[in-house]
């Protein structure tokens, strides 16, 4: 299944030059310290997508680092925008991508269909503060994950907050929560004992989401039970940007100690799946699943969490 079903992207030629961020201000002072060490990354699971480069399983060694328990929330991102005046790429481009069922009649009328994934619409005026386009608001969603942020926007936030994006290896190590080679952060069953553990699609995609897990769109950043390391919502809810360039092959022969991905590429890694994922078309909410998008792309199901700690200069 094409990754376009997960999140649509802009054409690479559309990428504008980025503006240097302002000097860092230390924030996120209560991040989760992780000891690092070795873990088995990737999967050869028959439910996986080989074309995404989920396998082979390989032993990875990581240095200690810190990671945030949650994705960055609307209130945290609002503080960043207020302090810096940052204008997101969705605002600069004048549009972002939204799932069709979330649109008002007017916003649906003026939107453009993504023909290869018609449930996605390019909506003028959609950005992080107007997540369903003009007329929508985050007023009641201050503790929900910020969305419609590009990789470049996330980098700007990190520069301001004294943090960085996690590498893909760090993200998977943290998301596993100490469980080795399990399908999900809590084990191998999606709904153990009938209990919903994450925010993904229930019903018939893309026609009906029953919302049995409690949410039709995003959920608050501390929804559901955290994993063994204390991280929330590493499966479903929103896709999370990672530092690495995406490649389906580089990791097969790449470094096994503190890997940071290939030195260049056209798309950045995203992990974790989103509230739009469903087993019938895209079960990328598994902990080893991967996706990607161009660094300037944004959508109503893309967010990020931050990390801190040493990374090889010039790579991540």
N, C-alpha and C positions, 0 to 999 in steps of 0.2 A: 504494500500500500504506500502510495506517495506520501512524503512528509507534508505536502501542501495541504492535505486534509487537516493536519494539526494546526498549522499557522501559515497563512499566505505571506508572501514577502514582496518587497519592492525589487525592481530590476537593479542589478549592480551598478548600472550606469547612473542611477539616480543618487548615488551616495555623495553628499556634499562634503566639503572640507570641514573639519571639526575645529571648534574653538578651544583653546587651552583653558582648563578649569582654574578656578581660583585656588589659593593655597588651602591646604587641608586643615580641618578643624576636628580634633579628636572627639569621636562620638562612639556609640555602640560599646559602652564600657563593660557590659555584662555578657560578653559572648562566651560560648561554651568552649573550654579548652579541651582539645583532643590530643592524645599522646602520639598519634601516628603509629608507625610500625608496619608490619606486612599484612596484606589482605588479598583475597582473590577477587580480581576485578573482571567484569564482563560475564557473559553467559553463553552457553551452547543450548539453551532452552529451545525446544521445538516450537514454542509459542513466540519466539523472538523473530526479529527481522535481520537476516544475515546481511542483506544489502546495506544496512545501517552500520555495519561493523560492530555489532554487539559482542562478538567473539573474536578470537578464542579467549577462553578463561586464562588469565595470566596472573602471576604473583607480582604485586606492586609493593614497594617500600616507600612510606611517606614520613617526612619529618613532622614534628609536632606543629599544630596550627590551631587557630580559633575560628569558630563559625557561629553565625547568629542562629538562634533557635527558630526564628521565623523569617518569612520574606519581608521585605521592606513594605511598610504600610502606607496608606494614603496620607496619614497625618505626618509620618516621618518624611515622606517625599515633599509634602507641602512646606515643611520647615526648611528643607533644602532650597526649594524654589524661592521662598520668601527671602532667604539669606543671600542668594546668589543672583536672582533674576533669570535663572536658567530657562531657556525656551526649548521644549522638547522637539524632537524631529517630527513627530506627528503634527505639532503646531506649525513647524516650518514648511512641511509638505502640504499642509492644509487638509489632511484626511488621515484616517486610520481604519483598520479592518475590524468589523463587528459581526458576530453571528446574527443571522437574519431575524430570528425570533425575538431578539431583544430590542428591535427597532420600533419606534413609533411609526405611524402611517406616513407622516411627513418625511421622516428621515429615510424610510424605506423608498419613498418615491424619488428622492434626489440621489440615492446611492447607486453605485455601479456594481453589478454582479461579477464575482470572480468565476469565470466560466468553467474552469477546471475543478472548482469546488464551490458550487452555486449557493451553498449555505453561508458563504462568506460574502460580505458587502464592504466595498470601500465607501466610507461615509464622510462627507465633508464636515469639518468642524468637530470631529471626534478626537479627543486627547485625554490625558490622564484625569483631568478635572471634569470632563464630560464623557464618561465611559460608554454611554449609549448614544452619543452624539448630542447636538444642540437640544436643550430642554432637559437633559439628564444632569445628575448631580452626585457628588460623593458625600453630601452632608450626613447621611445616615450610615456611611460606610468608612468612617475614619480608621477603623481597625481592620479593614479588608486590605488585601494586597494591592499596591499600586499596579496599574496595568497601562497599556499603550506606551510603554517605555522601551526604547531601542537599546541595543547593547552599548551604543555610544552614550545614551542618556545615563545608563547604569554606571558607566565608567566615570562620568562627570560627578554623579552622586558619591561614588567611592572616593574620588579625589578630594571632595569637600569634607567627607566624614572620616577621613583617615583610615579607610578600609580598602578592600579590593574584592574583585569577584573570585570565588573559589575556582581552582582548576577542576577539570572534569574528574580527575582521580580523587581529589579531596571531596568533591561533592558526593561521589558514589560511596566512598568510605564512610562519610558522615551519615548519608541516607540509610545505609545498611544498619546502622545502630548497633553494631557488634554481632549481628547475625551473618553467618557465612553462607553465601550462595543460596539465599532464600529469594523467592520471587518478589516478595513485597517487604517493606520495612518491618512488618510484624510476623511474617511467616509465608506459607505457600498458598493459603486460601484467601481469596479476595474479600469474602464476608464470613469470617469464622463464626460459626454458631448463628449465622444470620445477621451479625452485627456489621454495620457499615463503618469502615475504618478510614475512608477518604472520600473526597468530593469528586466523583466522576459521573458520567452519564448513565442513567437507568432508563430503560424503555427502548424505543425504536429510533435509532439515529438516522437522519436528522429531524425526523418528523415529530417525535414525542419524547420528552424527558419527564418522567414521573416525579422526579425530585425525591425519591425515597430516602436518599441520604441526608435530606434536610435542606438542600440548596439546589437552585436551578442555575445560578451564576456562581460568582465567587463566594467563598465562605470566609469568615474572619480568620486572621492569621494564626490564631491559637485554637482552631477547631480540631476535634477528634483527639485521640490519645497520642502523645508524642512517642517517638521511637526510643530505642534503648539508650541513645545518647542525649535525649531531650529535644530533638528537632521535631517541629510540627509541619504537617502537610508537605512532606517530601514526595508523596504520591498524589497526583491529581491537583485540583485547585488552579494553579497557574504554572505554566512553563517557567523555568528558571534559567537565566543566562549564566553560562560559565565563561571563564577567561579564554579557553582554547579556541583556536581555529578548528573547524570540523574536517575530518578525513575518515573515510571508511577503511583505510588501509594502513596509515602511518603507524598506528599503535602495534601492529603485528611485529614490527622490527624496531620500534622506537624504544627509548629509555624505560627502564623498569623502576628506577628510583626517582621520585618526585617528578613524574612526567608532566610536561606542560603543553603537549600537543605539537603539531607541525609548526614550522616557523612562518608559514604564510597560508593563505587560503582565500576563499570568497564568502564563506559563511562561518558563523560562530556557533558553538555547541549550545544546545538547550537540553535541560534534563527535567524529569519528574512528571511529565504529562500535565493535563489540565482537566477542568470540569467538563470539557467537551469530549474527552476520550471515552470510547466504548469498545468492548471486545469484538464487536461485529465488524469494525473497520480500522481500529487503531488502539491496540492495547499497550501503548507506550507509557502507561503509568507504572509499569514494572520497574524495579529499582535499577536494572541494567540497561534499560531502553534509552535510546538516544534520538535526538532530532537536531535540527539546525535551521538557521535563517540568516539572512544578510544583516550586517551590523546596524543598518539604519532602519530595519523593519520593526513594526509595532502592531499589536493587536489586542483585543479585549481579553486575551487569556495568556499574556506574556508579562512576567514580572521578574524579580531577582531577589537573592539574599546575599549577604556580604560575609567576607572572611577577613582574617588578619594573620600575618605570619610571613616568614621569608619565602620568596619565590625567586628563582633564577632570573636575574636582570635581563631584560631584553627579549624574554620569551613569552610570558603570559600577558 
